């Protein structure tokens, strides 16, 4: 009797496992979640500085999670996203070089609709978009140091993303001293090895469509509580939020010290080349979309009074004034367009939408139109 019960139990487990696998595959196929398209477009070449770049000569169409968007991506021989306006040859040296991460790269946006391409179209001048998903400011420093050996731009625009750049810079601070691994992790976790639960969560995020769907449904308390009970989600607020806290000055100082060192070195390299550095502040979505911030408050049990969502903007403005770096903050412009009911970010994905890129391009153009004479 016990043996028969054990057989039935094993059959149940196998049937359940096969059903879950089949359901996960079906969801992944129908909704493209997780899409993981970024894996296929980024290369790592130790001979380059930094080693992470887009793959060269790409001509691909990519689909986002839940099929929210489909966009065309093409790259140059050097592995940079194409952004020059029609009629401008690729061989022409750029007047403007953009440094940035996935927001500047343009997740979900066709080549001609990124704010780099729109700026090139408006100025009728070559603009080089060197952004790569996952870049931090230190990697952008290494990239511009390499590029300035062959390129001679008039302007370099550092598109700074306060949502994670300060945190990523601190986590990879060893790169400032030339360490390939970027240095120890944040918050004294240098000697800790990833636990089995953490490894499982990372695997599910990258591979399970069911898990990713449940993460989207966290706004419903029953789902959120269930995931918390199984310890499949983090209950602690992300470390990236530290720079928005009104308290914890020492933690913010750590992040900003590394970040400011990287920006200072970028400015020094750009100035030495005869070009001018401009810092463009790109806000995180929760700095623009109040409803989205409310979701974060609910998700992590935050106390809104402890956070100043404009704090990083003010800090950067003061720093740029001290360093005499032109500071362009597009936050208010994006907020204004969002208040008019325009979607400046994707609904599910948190990157700038085509409309968001249009707003940023117009904002940049207003600055450059008086600084760079359009080609005749």
FENGIJO-V567826 format. One record per helix or strand of 3 or more residues. SS is the DSSP state (alpha for helix, beta for strand). FROM is the first residue (numbers start at 1). TO is the last residue. If there is no record, write none. Layout:
BEGIN
ss | from | to
SS | FROM | TO
SS | FROM | TO
END
This chain:
BEGIN
ss | from | to
alpha | 2 | 31
alpha | 37 | 40
beta | 42 | 44
beta | 52 | 54
beta | 59 | 63
alpha | 65 | 67
beta | 70 | 75
beta | 96 | 99
alpha | 102 | 105
alpha | 111 | 113
alpha | 115 | 123
beta | 127 | 129
alpha | 137 | 147
beta | 155 | 161
alpha | 165 | 171
alpha | 173 | 177
alpha | 196 | 207
alpha | 209 | 219
alpha | 221 | 229
alpha | 239 | 244
alpha | 249 | 272
beta | 276 | 282
alpha | 285 | 288
alpha | 290 | 300
alpha | 304 | 306
alpha | 311 | 323
beta | 326 | 329
alpha | 331 | 339
alpha | 354 | 368
END
